[in-house]
Amino acid sequence: MQNPIRVGVVGYGMAAKVMHLPFISTMKEYKLVSILERHRSDSLEKYPNIKLVRSIDEMVADPELDLVVITTPNDTHFPYSEIALRAGKHVVLEKPFTNTTEEGWALVELAKKSKPILSVFHNRRYVADFLTMKKILKENLLGDVVEYEGHFDRYRPELRPNSWREDNKPGSGILYDLGSHLIDQALYLFGIPKTIEADIRLQRPQSRIDDYFDLALDYGHMKVILKSGMLVREPGPRYMIHGTLGSFIKYGEDIQEALLKEGALPNTPNWGEDPEEQWGLLHTVINGKVVKEKYQSVRGSFGFYYANLYKTIALGEPLQEKPEHGFNTIRMIELARESNQKKCTIACSDFMATE
C-alpha cells in the first residue's frame, strides 16, 4: 500500500464529526493532519495530535497536506474549494455542491484544468437501502420500472436555535439539504428526466426557509416522486418501486447516522448492516413463480466513498462522485425552484455529461 493520504478537515460541526472524521480517522488509507476551527478549539479534545488552524489559507499552505475536506456552511463551498484547488490540494466538498449552477460550473471547469481531484460527498449512495435498490434494479427483479418514490422525512416542529441551515439565505432549506440526497439518488439510477414539477412549502409557522417539497420527475415511461418534510411524525415507506413484474417497498432509515451520532466507530464488525426488521418487501415474479418475501439488505458504509476516493487519488482509478454529479443536482434544485415559483412544469435542460 502507498503512503496514506494526509487530510485536513474544514469545520468541526455535525457533518465533520459524524460523516467524515469517524472514517478518515479509522481508515489506514488516510491520516488526519489538521482541522480548521475559526474561533474554538473543541477538536483538540478528541484529536489532540492534529494541527489546529484558523483559516483556509493557513490550512492549504501546509505542504504536507494532500486532501482538504470542506464541511462548512454552503456559502463557503465555492470560495474554499477554489482556494484549495488552486493550492494544489485534492478536495472533498460536502453536499450541496454549491449554491448556484454558476458557481458549480466554475468549479467543474477549474477541476478540469487542475491536477487535483474534486469530488462531491454524495454519501447516501452508500446506505443499505440505496445499495439494495441498485442491486434489485441491476438484476431486473421488478421488470420495467414505472414508478419510483423516495422520502427523506423528519419530525422537527421547532427550529434549531443558532443553526445556519434555518436562516433565510442562499443554499438554506430542506431542498438543498435533504433534497440533494434524493435528487442525486434518482439521477444516479435513472438519469436526467424530461421534465420536473415541484411543490415547495414552508409548513412550520415559524419557518423562514422551505421545510417541505414534493418533486415529480417525468421520464416518459416512468415517474419519479421525491418528497421530504419536517412534520412527519409517523413516516410511511422510505422507498417504493413499482415495475411490470412487481414491487419493492422499504421502511426505515439507514442505521449509520444514528450510530455515528452516538459515538460508534465504523471499524467494527457488521458495520452498516440493516437489521432484519428493516429489510424491504419484495413482491414480484422470479422464474415464473410469484415471490413475496423480505429481501435482505445490502450492507452499506459511508466508508465506501472514502475507499473509492483513495483508489482515484493513489491508484488513478476513475472518480465515482464527480463534480459534474454535484452540478446536476444543483441544476435540478434550481429547476424545481423555478417550477414552484411559476406553478408549472419545467423542461429539464442544461445538465452536464457525467461520462
KEPA-984788 format. One line per field, with one value per residue (C-alpha): z, x, y; chain. Coordinates in nm, 4 decimals, always signed. Example, Ala and Ser with C-alpha at 12.3 -4.5 7.8 and 13.67 -1.06 7.14 Angstrom:
# residues 2
z <- (+0.7800  +0.7140)
x <- (+1.2300  +1.3670)
y <- (-0.4500  -0.1060)
chain <- (A  A)
//
This chain:
# residues 355
z <- (+0.0000  -0.0761  +0.1879  +0.3459  +0.2092  +0.4504  +0.5269  +0.6574  +0.7592  +0.7299  +1.0081  +1.3203  +1.3123  +1.2830  +0.9266  +1.0186  +1.3495  +1.2236  +0.8481  +0.7812  +1.0769  +1.2006  +0.8639  +0.7983  +1.1468  +1.1305  +0.7708  +0.7125  +0.3733  +0.5392  +0.8017  +0.9754  +0.9845  +1.0612  +1.1455  +1.0822  +1.3619  +1.3288  +1.6951  +1.9124  +1.9836  +2.0516  +1.8074  +2.0166  +2.2883  +2.0583  +1.8190  +2.0359  +1.7853  +1.4912  +1.3850  +1.4713  +1.2055  +1.1915  +0.8194  +0.4868  +0.3708  +0.6702  +0.6025  +0.2331  +0.2984  +0.4637  +0.2073  +0.3765  +0.3146  +0.0246  +0.0699  +0.2039  +0.3211  +0.3295  +0.5724  +0.6474  +0.5571  +0.1963  +0.1186  +0.1813  -0.0574  -0.3697  -0.2302  -0.0084  -0.2894  -0.5282  -0.2801  -0.2083  -0.5727  -0.6734  -0.3915  -0.5466  -0.2919  -0.3636  -0.2389  -0.0928  -0.0912  +0.1248  -0.0419  -0.1706  -0.4190  -0.4483  -0.4033  -0.7755  -1.1098  -1.1950  -0.9011  -0.9845  -1.3453  -1.2363  -1.0011  -1.2636  -1.5140  -1.2546  -1.1675  -1.5353  -1.5620  -1.2316  -1.1393  -0.8002  -0.7710  -0.6806  -0.5502  -0.4018  -0.0878  -0.2021  +0.0810  +0.0506  -0.2402  +0.0255  +0.2532  +0.2770  +0.1172  -0.1890  -0.2475  -0.2164  -0.4705  -0.7022  -0.6838  -0.7422  -1.0464  -1.1867  -1.1625  -1.3234  -1.0480  -1.0991  -1.4781  -1.6397  -1.3653  -1.3977  -1.0667  -0.8048  -0.4858  -0.2346  +0.1012  +0.3445  +0.6275  +0.9756  +1.2687  +1.3857  +1.4629  +1.6306  +1.4590  +1.5693  +1.7580  +1.6078  +1.3054  +0.9762  +0.7991  +0.9349  +0.8185  +0.5142  +0.2933  -0.0283  -0.0035  +0.3024  +0.3246  +0.3038  -0.0757  -0.0712  +0.2404  +0.2175  -0.1420  -0.2580  -0.1444  -0.3036  -0.6301  -0.6628  -0.5999  -0.8678  -1.1226  -1.0463  -1.1015  -1.3899  -1.5491  -1.6423  -1.6609  -1.9336  -1.7032  -1.3380  -1.1445  -0.7884  -0.4835  -0.2229  +0.1014  +0.4440  +0.6677  +1.0179  +1.1282  +1.2398  +0.9484  +0.7415  +0.4817  +0.2865  +0.5041  +0.2611  -0.1022  -0.3439  -0.6759  -0.9744  -1.2361  -1.5677  -1.7648  -2.0182  -1.9422  -1.5734  -1.2969  -1.0031  -0.6887  -0.4296  -0.1037  +0.2222  +0.5170  +0.8733  +1.0117  +0.9501  +1.2905  +1.1579  +0.8326  +0.5642  +0.3307  +0.2689  -0.0831  -0.3168  -0.6616  -0.8899  -1.2154  -1.4711  -1.2715  -0.9151  -0.6327  -0.3683  -0.0507  +0.2067  +0.5509  +0.7997  +0.7831  +0.7347  +1.0768  +1.0188  +1.1039  +1.4327  +1.5362  +1.4451  +1.6444  +1.9446  +1.9075  +1.7448  +1.5112  +1.1752  +1.2245  +1.3882  +1.2579  +1.0683  +1.0284  +0.8097  +0.8134  +0.8130  +1.0990  +0.9651  +1.0774  +0.8323  +0.5290  +0.2421  +0.0988  -0.2492  -0.4241  -0.7793  -1.0237  -1.0485  -1.2998  -1.3469  -0.9744  -0.7573  -0.4723  -0.1744  +0.0923  +0.2917  +0.0806  +0.2664  +0.2550  +0.1077  +0.3678  +0.3492  +0.4670  +0.4129  +0.4193  +0.0704  -0.0510  +0.1002  -0.0178  -0.3743  -0.3412  -0.2275  -0.5379  -0.7508  -0.5802  -0.5087  -0.7859  -1.0690  -1.0883  -1.2223  -0.9816  -0.8678  -0.7229  -0.9829  -0.9645  -1.2622  -1.0423  -0.7898  -1.0630  -1.1980  -0.8526  -0.8133  -1.1628  -1.0658  -0.7479  -0.9472  -1.1928  -0.9015  -0.7517  -1.0902  -1.1277  -0.7825  -0.8431  -1.1794  -1.0735  -1.3897  -1.5367  -1.6453  -1.9128  -1.7890  -1.9792  -1.9449  -1.7497  -1.7640  -1.9124  -1.6436  -1.8541)
x <- (+0.0000  +0.1152  +0.1560  -0.1715  -0.3419  -0.2876  -0.6131  -0.7248  -1.0895  -1.2503  -1.5043  -1.5920  -1.9693  -2.2043  -2.1032  -1.7337  -1.7842  -2.0391  -1.9998  -1.6282  -1.3911  -1.5011  -1.3980  -1.0888  -0.9544  -1.0095  -0.9104  -0.5465  -0.5594  -0.5859  -0.4008  -0.5757  -0.3337  -0.5323  -0.8763  -0.9943  -1.1878  -1.2077  -1.2687  -1.2913  -1.0518  -1.3010  -1.1428  -0.8247  -1.0142  -1.0778  -0.7871  -0.5028  -0.2291  -0.3647  -0.2729  -0.5424  -0.5677  -0.7794  -0.8254  -0.8483  -0.5355  -0.3409  -0.4623  -0.3739  -0.0326  +0.0748  +0.2971  +0.2370  -0.1384  -0.2848  -0.6622  -0.8963  -1.2432  -1.4864  -1.7786  -1.8571  -2.1806  -2.2937  -2.1846  -1.8223  -1.8266  -1.7288  -1.4601  -1.2962  -1.2868  -1.1400  -0.8654  -0.7801  -0.7731  -0.5555  -0.3196  -0.2841  -0.4914  -0.7469  -1.0924  -1.3917  -1.6866  -1.9926  -2.3303  -2.4879  -2.2078  -2.2582  -2.5423  -2.5810  -2.5069  -2.2847  -2.0598  -2.0875  -1.9857  -1.6820  -1.5674  -1.6144  -1.4101  -1.1390  -1.1267  -1.0846  -0.7805  -0.6195  -0.4288  -0.6015  -0.9233  -1.2542  -1.5277  -1.8725  -1.9670  -2.2875  -2.2630  -2.6255  -2.5134  -2.3592  -2.6539  -2.8187  -3.1487  -2.9954  -2.7421  -3.0231  -3.2390  -2.9401  -2.8934  -3.2633  -3.2745  -2.9494  -3.0918  -3.4187  -3.6261  -3.9146  -3.9260  -3.9605  -3.9887  -4.2952  -4.2815  -4.0171  -4.0891  -3.8289  -3.8847  -3.6480  -3.8753  -3.8214  -4.0360  -3.8826  -4.1614  -3.9280  -3.6460  -3.2938  -3.1544  -2.8478  -2.8483  -2.7334  -2.9484  -3.2592  -3.1565  -3.3155  -3.0085  -2.8816  -2.8354  -3.0550  -3.3735  -3.4717  -3.4491  -3.0759  -3.0160  -3.2112  -3.3199  -2.9593  -2.9565  -3.2855  -3.2132  -2.8635  -3.0005  -3.2686  -3.0223  -2.7814  -3.0462  -3.2424  -3.0501  -3.1871  -3.5689  -3.7670  -3.9492  -3.9892  -4.2873  -4.2277  -4.4302  -4.2065  -4.3532  -4.2929  -4.5120  -4.3918  -4.5426  -4.2092  -4.0037  -3.8019  -3.6908  -3.8552  -3.9245  -4.1296  -4.1006  -4.2740  -4.0949  -4.2370  -3.9790  -4.1185  -3.9144  -4.1878  -4.2337  -4.1680  -4.2437  -4.0153  -4.1587  -3.9258  -4.0682  -3.9389  -4.0962  -4.0210  -4.3674  -4.3834  -4.4202  -4.5195  -4.3325  -4.4567  -4.2316  -3.8946  -3.8797  -4.1295  -4.0500  -4.3179  -4.2497  -4.4147  -4.3213  -4.3514  -4.2777  -4.0163  -4.1186  -3.8639  -3.9262  -3.6810  -3.3696  -3.0152  -2.8613  -2.5214  -2.6022  -2.7715  -2.4790  -2.2241  -2.4138  -2.3956  -2.0181  -1.9838  -1.6886  -1.7187  -1.4209  -1.6458  -1.7799  -2.1102  -2.0942  -2.3764  -2.5837  -2.9575  -3.1397  -3.3660  -3.6797  -3.5892  -3.5361  -3.7606  -4.0532  -4.0020  -4.3213  -4.2501  -4.2174  -3.8889  -3.8526  -4.2295  -4.3013  -4.4638  -4.2322  -4.3401  -4.0716  -3.8341  -3.5314  -3.2011  -3.0444  -2.7013  -2.4537  -2.3822  -2.0939  -2.0115  -1.6550  -1.7082  -1.6945  -1.3503  -1.2289  -1.3234  -1.1643  -0.8356  -0.8324  -0.8753  -0.6109  -0.3496  -0.4094  -0.5569  -0.8893  -1.1952  -1.3624  -1.7054  -1.8561  -1.7697  -1.8128  -2.0489  -2.2795  -2.2833  -2.3566  -2.6503  -2.8058  -2.7883  -2.9302  -3.2268  -3.2783  -3.2821  -3.5355  -3.7510  -3.7481  -3.8405  -4.1263  -4.2582  -4.2361  -4.4122  -4.6533  -4.5850  -4.3954  -4.0382  -3.8356  -3.5054  -3.2095  -2.8508  -2.7157  -2.3566  -2.2425  -2.1029  -1.9257)
y <- (+0.0000  +0.3533  +0.6202  +0.7336  +1.0429  +1.3337  +1.5116  +1.8491  +1.8902  +2.2342  +2.2818  +2.0879  +2.0763  +1.7813  +1.6922  +1.6751  +1.4946  +1.2403  +1.1934  +1.2375  +1.2157  +0.8709  +0.7264  +0.9381  +0.8634  +0.4859  +0.4041  +0.3110  +0.4816  +0.8245  +1.0259  +1.3155  +1.6088  +1.9244  +2.0647  +2.4193  +2.5877  +2.9642  +3.0505  +2.7383  +2.4516  +2.1710  +1.9267  +1.9015  +1.7171  +1.4221  +1.4655  +1.6063  +1.5269  +1.7267  +2.0774  +2.3297  +2.6016  +2.9163  +2.9849  +2.8060  +2.9878  +2.8580  +2.5057  +2.4906  +2.6481  +2.3222  +2.1443  +1.8076  +1.8197  +1.6187  +1.6451  +1.9141  +1.8061  +2.1000  +2.0613  +2.4264  +2.6162  +2.6178  +2.9735  +2.8700  +2.5748  +2.7667  +3.0002  +2.7372  +2.4790  +2.7319  +2.8236  +2.4607  +2.3534  +2.6472  +2.5500  +2.2059  +2.0138  +1.7452  +1.8447  +1.6628  +1.9007  +1.8367  +1.8455  +2.0565  +2.1094  +2.4867  +2.7346  +2.8056  +2.6440  +2.9411  +2.8545  +2.4855  +2.5424  +2.7441  +2.4668  +2.1956  +2.3955  +2.4608  +2.0911  +2.0016  +2.2266  +2.1305  +1.8195  +1.7765  +1.5762  +1.7469  +1.5174  +1.5817  +1.3878  +1.2160  +0.9648  +0.8485  +0.6348  +0.4113  +0.3367  -0.0047  +0.0898  +0.2571  -0.0209  -0.2763  -0.0947  -0.0638  -0.4421  -0.5135  -0.2869  -0.4267  -0.7789  -0.6616  -0.8223  -0.5770  -0.5696  -0.2275  +0.0333  +0.2568  +0.4451  +0.5226  +0.7137  +0.8288  +1.0022  +1.1724  +1.2814  +1.4222  +1.5283  +1.8550  +2.1026  +2.3526  +2.5368  +2.4538  +2.7551  +2.9218  +2.6898  +2.8381  +2.5794  +2.7531  +3.1021  +3.2587  +3.2843  +3.1225  +2.7463  +2.7011  +2.4978  +2.1343  +2.1168  +2.1959  +1.9865  +1.6613  +1.7152  +1.6859  +1.3234  +1.2205  +1.4012  +1.2526  +0.9035  +0.9456  +1.0853  +0.8004  +0.5330  +0.6815  +0.9677  +1.3098  +1.3348  +1.5072  +1.7500  +1.8460  +1.9791  +2.0988  +2.1958  +2.3624  +2.4967  +2.6449  +2.4306  +2.5195  +2.8528  +2.9991  +2.8664  +3.1137  +2.8589  +2.5779  +2.2740  +2.0633  +1.9613  +1.7284  +1.6797  +1.4920  +1.3914  +1.2709  +1.0162  +0.9448  +0.5746  +0.6284  +0.8767  +0.9570  +1.1179  +1.2716  +1.4058  +1.5458  +1.7229  +1.8285  +1.7488  +1.3734  +1.2149  +0.8735  +0.8067  +0.5737  +0.3752  +0.5347  +0.3954  +0.2325  +0.0967  -0.0469  -0.2266  -0.4510  -0.7631  -0.6457  -0.4025  -0.3307  -0.1469  -0.0303  +0.1201  +0.2655  +0.4784  +0.3562  +0.2931  +0.4525  +0.8141  +0.7252  +0.5044  +0.7714  +1.0352  +0.8027  +0.7903  +0.4485  +0.3996  +0.2251  -0.0078  -0.2662  -0.5997  -0.5844  -0.2066  -0.0751  -0.3934  -0.3307  -0.5059  -0.7797  -0.5978  -0.3205  -0.5421  -0.4414  -0.6361  -0.7803  -0.8903  -0.9991  -1.2875  -1.4797  -1.7648  -1.7735  -1.8041  -1.5363  -1.4345  -1.2245  -1.2123  -0.9989  -0.9135  -0.8954  -0.5520  -0.4966  -0.3733  -0.0031  +0.2127  +0.5781  +0.4488  +0.3053  +0.6654  +0.7187  +0.3781  +0.4708  +0.8136  +0.6590  +0.4401  +0.7523  +0.9669  +0.6993  +0.4477  +0.6534  +0.4711  +0.6573  +0.9000  +0.7799  +1.1003  +1.3614  +1.7391  +1.7092  +1.4986  +1.7809  +2.0351  +1.8327  +1.8075  +2.1861  +2.2311  +2.0140  +2.2162  +2.5396  +2.3951  +2.2793  +2.6289  +2.7762  +2.5280  +2.6103  +2.9846  +2.9685  +2.6902  +2.4950  +2.2026  +2.2851  +2.1105  +1.9704  +2.1163  +2.2379  +1.9429  +1.8234  +1.4950  +1.2667  +1.0038)
chain <- (A  A  A  A  A  A  A  A  A  A  A  A  A  A  A  A  A  A  A  A  A  A  A  A  A  A  A  A  A  A  A  A  A  A  A  A  A  A  A  A  A  A  A  A  A  A  A  A  A  A  A  A  A  A  A  A  A  A  A  A  A  A  A  A  A  A  A  A  A  A  A  A  A  A  A  A  A  A  A  A  A  A  A  A  A  A  A  A  A  A  A  A  A  A  A  A  A  A  A  A  A  A  A  A  A  A  A  A  A  A  A  A  A  A  A  A  A  A  A  A  A  A  A  A  A  A  A  A  A  A  A  A  A  A  A  A  A  A  A  A  A  A  A  A  A  A  A  A  A  A  A  A  A  A  A  A  A  A  A  A  A  A  A  A  A  A  A  A  A  A  A  A  A  A  A  A  A  A  A  A  A  A  A  A  A  A  A  A  A  A  A  A  A  A  A  A  A  A  A  A  A  A  A  A  A  A  A  A  A  A  A  A  A  A  A  A  A  A  A  A  A  A  A  A  A  A  A  A  A  A  A  A  A  A  A  A  A  A  A  A  A  A  A  A  A  A  A  A  A  A  A  A  A  A  A  A  A  A  A  A  A  A  A  A  A  A  A  A  A  A  A  A  A  A  A  A  A  A  A  A  A  A  A  A  A  A  A  A  A  A  A  A  A  A  A  A  A  A  A  A  A  A  A  A  A  A  A  A  A  A  A  A  A  A  A  A  A  A  A  A  A  A  A  A  A  A  A  A  A  A  A  A  A  A  A  A  A  A  A  A  A  A  A  A  A  A  A  A  A  A  A  A  A  A  A)
//
